[in-house]
Every structure is written in structure tokens, then in C-alpha cells.
Amino acid sequence: MDLGPVWLTLLLATVTTVGLLLLGTPVAYWLARTKSRAKPVVEAVTALPLVLPPTVLGFYLLVALGPLSPVGGFWLELTGEALTFSFSGLVVASLIYSLPFMVQPLASAFEALGDGPFEAAASLRASPLAAFVHVAVPQSARGFLTAVVLTFTHTIGEFGVVLMVGGNIPGETRVVSIAIYEHVETLRYAEAHALSAGLVAFSFAVLVAVYALNRRFPPHVG
Amino acid sequence: MSVDPSRRPAVRASELPTRPIGRASTLAMDFHLQRADFGLAVTVEVPLEGVTAVFGASGSGKTTLLRAVAGFERPDRGRVVAGTDTWFDSATRTDVPPHRRPAGFMFQDTRLFTHLDVAGNLDFAAQRAVAGGGFDRADVVTALDLEPLLHRRTGSLSGGERQRVALGRTLLTRPRILLLDEPLAALERERKADILPYLEGALSRFGIPTLYVSHDIDEVARFADRMLLLSAGRVQAHGPTPQMLERLDLQPAMGRFEAGVLLAGRVLRRDPRLHLTWVDVGGDEIAVPEITGAGGAEVRLRIRARDVALATRRPEGISIRNVLPGTLLELTPGDAGFVEALVELRAARIRSRLTLAAVEELRLEPGMSVFALVKTVSFGV
């Protein structure tokens, strides 16, 4: 069996999750703590990928990342390869597609802390940054676990956006979900079964592990 | 009704260094703060020295006042100036963020960090302490008896232990001013009695000027040097605690049966067999339930007006231990048939609450010689 799509999928999910941890955490923190009037707008933008059909998202990404667009053109000049139908393009698409799955659990976790820990940290002379790193993050461990797992598994399961932006290039953009689709289209059910069952087993194992872990992280309240 | 110092050896009064005396600077609070359902408007200056109680009923604005000093609430206009440092000034748009104000705020609900153990909580503060010496982590751990708790999770601590850790954590930032928001309010009575000596000891041991929010007059009488009385978001009065407690006009705010006097005295001698301690109050000897302050230790006796009876002749065959001769200074009619009597003892003054009927029957008049009778058991310990 060709394991190429499996490795490619895991790589994509890992890169996306790490990228979103770095990008999504500040956004979630800002959303949880801000009193700005722009908050609903930012909230809506981060939630859009949840409600849009993947084809709509994929279509616009295709247009935005194409070699004739400013972003795609810049990337082509910089690296010599196009963003569309490439692994890099898939990463960009996944970062956007999976954004809500990182931001929303984190924002709820930060919000659930309330003002208490932040005021306590400030009263102990901790700067807002120190309060974030040394108090908010460790007290939101559960939120981080949820966000990471949701982002990772959701990226693994993504199909429509990948197909639109990445196509089906072995070793470059052919992830598991695309491979399964192709196997079914070409009536190679045995291979489709192997990959599908693998995905089911993997997802189940991850979720069980998460829920088991969750029980050992008591929520930090008070 | 309270007598101190209490029984904890850790805070025996005689071992405590006296507070640094110098030209005390002040904390000036002159601001207005309006919230949806509540307004606070204060103009008051308190010395940055000793303990100032912020006293008042629930909803009078005590906690909001403290939070504005800490920077957690932003006044609509006005100033907060500590010594020479302006922490807030709406005119110059100065608003020093809370973490840059050298003020240690202790929350009523402690807000210990649940992801750290006790030692971790203390270290968090110690690492960020205001530069300078005075005392270190070991001093605080000793004074509050925190050693046995260091490796405990915060979730496993009792209410009193949590308060001790929270106080220690706040002290470790070496604040220039301590802001204590009803640190004992969440505790039941016995736990309070356990932690009071620690609190009292720490306040004098570390000598940090303190604003102490409370609605418990006994706590205030016990260790506040002065009182700031808040009522409906305004400062109703402020001044030294003994004078404040004597003022009749403030009684509605302090509670009908709490009026009385606060007398400063010195421990004369003790009788362990009888469990009594005699305290010298300006030449008068007053017997109170046994306290462990060493001879000469300064104590405060709070005597409520309702616990004092008057006699026109020295009574005989009476169980009351304290029969203090004095002169009746004034009689002030109160409500509902009560009369407040003020009696001059040798050096101190004492208040007595009498019924109008008793005043008429004994034909009490200012200038008369009387005996003030105070039961020893009326001093709760």
C-alpha cells in the first residue's frame, strides 16, 4: 500500500497545528480580553471558515494564491514555485480553514479565567505579558489540549479546500482524504477501505486519549 | 469585644520591632468614580503609616476605593497620589498600570494560582519584589508559619491557610502600601481567631502602611490606628480609631450596639490559676480574661457601652471585678429610652449605655461621682 498520503497528511496537520498555535493564540487572547468595538468583526472573520462551504473558501483561496495575484506572484518570485497546487499552498489554506478550531476553544478558555487571575498577577507586579505566559497559559492547559486536537484532526479530515487549492499531486498535495476519493472513483475499494478504516481508528484513538487526559487536568477555576 | 495581643507565640507583642517612625508621607485620594448603580466620591488624605481601616456597611464603596488605589478601577476624574508618586491624575492623563504601582493587593477570595503549589505562589511574588531590603522570603515564611504548607497544592488548603499564603504572597512583593480587602470576611469565627494573630503580627513586623477594608468593628478596634468611615460612597469621617469609636454621631454607621471606647493600656500582671490578666489603663486597673502578652506589653481594650453599668455608691458583695471610680461627664439621650453616659476615669474615659428609667431613678447628673462596673467576662478573647 502507498503510505505517501498518510505521511503527507500527518506533516500537513502538524505544520498547520504548530502554525495556528503561534498565530491563533494571540488572536484568541485578544478576543478574550479586549473591550474593543472591533471584537464582533474579528470574531466573525475567525468563525467564517466554519460556516462557508469548503468550495467557496477553496475558490477564493485559489484566486488569492494564484500566480497572477499579488500574494501568489510574490511567492513565485521569492521561491520560484507557485502557491497553488503545492504543499506550501495547502499549508496556507489549512491555516485559514482550521483557524476557528484553534481560536474558539482557546478564546473560551481564556475568557473562563475571568479577571481574577489577571488582577492577582498584576497585584504581584507581573506585566500583562508575564501574566499571560505564567498564569493564563498554564491555567488554560485544558483549552490548549482541546484546541490542538481539534485543529490537528480537523486538518486531517479536510477535503474540499485541499482539492480546490492543491489538486491531487502525489507527494505534494495528495493527502489521505484525496487519496480515498481517488480510490473510490477508480473503484479500488480495498485501498479506500484501508485508508478509511485507518483514519477512523486513528481519530478514535486520539479522541479517547484526549478525553482520558482531560480528566487528569482539573479545570482551573477560582 | 476583644483583647490583644493574642496567644500565638509567633507574634508576641514584646518581640516585635516598633514601626519605623519618620515624617510619614500620605496617600491622597481625591477622585470621583461613577458606575451604573453606584458612585464613589472621596477627598481624603491618610498618612502612609500604620493601619488605616476602611470601614462601612456593605455597598458603601470600601472595596471600590481600594481597587481604585490599586489601579483596578479607573476613576472618572481626580487623583491618586502616594507620597510623591502620582498613580492617577485625570488632568494629566496619568494612569500608572496596576503592575507598576508598588501596592500589594490581597483579595478577599485570595486568588491563589491554582496551577502552582504554595511555594510556587510565593516565588511568583518574590521574583517580582520591589527592589530593596527589609525582609525576604524566609522572614515571611517564618512570620506566617508557612513552612509546613510550602509543598501543598493550593486546592488542599483550608480557608485560614489560604489567607495566610495570600498574605505572604502579597508581602513578598515588598509593597510600599498594603491593600487588604476584607481578608477575614470569608472565614468563620474560629478560623478568624486563628489567623488574626498572624495578620496582626505581620502588620507590625513588616511595618508596611496598610489600608484595611473591613465591616467588622472588632477587627478594626483591634489593630487599626485610624479609621476611614465610608457611607454610600462618601467619606463620612476619618480619624484615630479611639476617637472615632467614641463619637456618638457616627454610631448609626457603626452599628447600634457596637458603640464604646477603645482604651490603650499595659499588661500589669497575670494570674494563671484564675486565668486573669490585669491591665493598667491610665492608673486604673482592669481585670480581663488571661492574655499572654508579657508584662509591660501594650494592649487595647475595647469596652462596649452596653457592657458598662453605673453605680452611685461603691457596690459590695458583687461579682463584677472591675469597679472603677470616676466622674460623670455628660448624659446624651439616645433613641428608644436609652441614654449614653460618658464617665471620666483617672485618665481614660468610658461610655455606658443606660436606660432612661435608671438615669431617673439614680438621679444621675453631670458632675456626679459614679462607679463604672465592667464584667471581666464581657471581654471576649
Interface residues (C-beta under 8 A of the other chain):
Chain A: G116 P117 E119 A120 A121 A122 S123 L124 R125 A126 S127 P128 A130 A131 H134 V135 P138 Q139 A141 P218 H220 V221 G222
Chain B: A70 G71 F72 P97 P98 H99 R100 P102 A103 G104 F105 M106 F107 D109 R111 L112 F113 T114 H115 F124 A125 R128 A129 V130 G155 R169 T170 T173
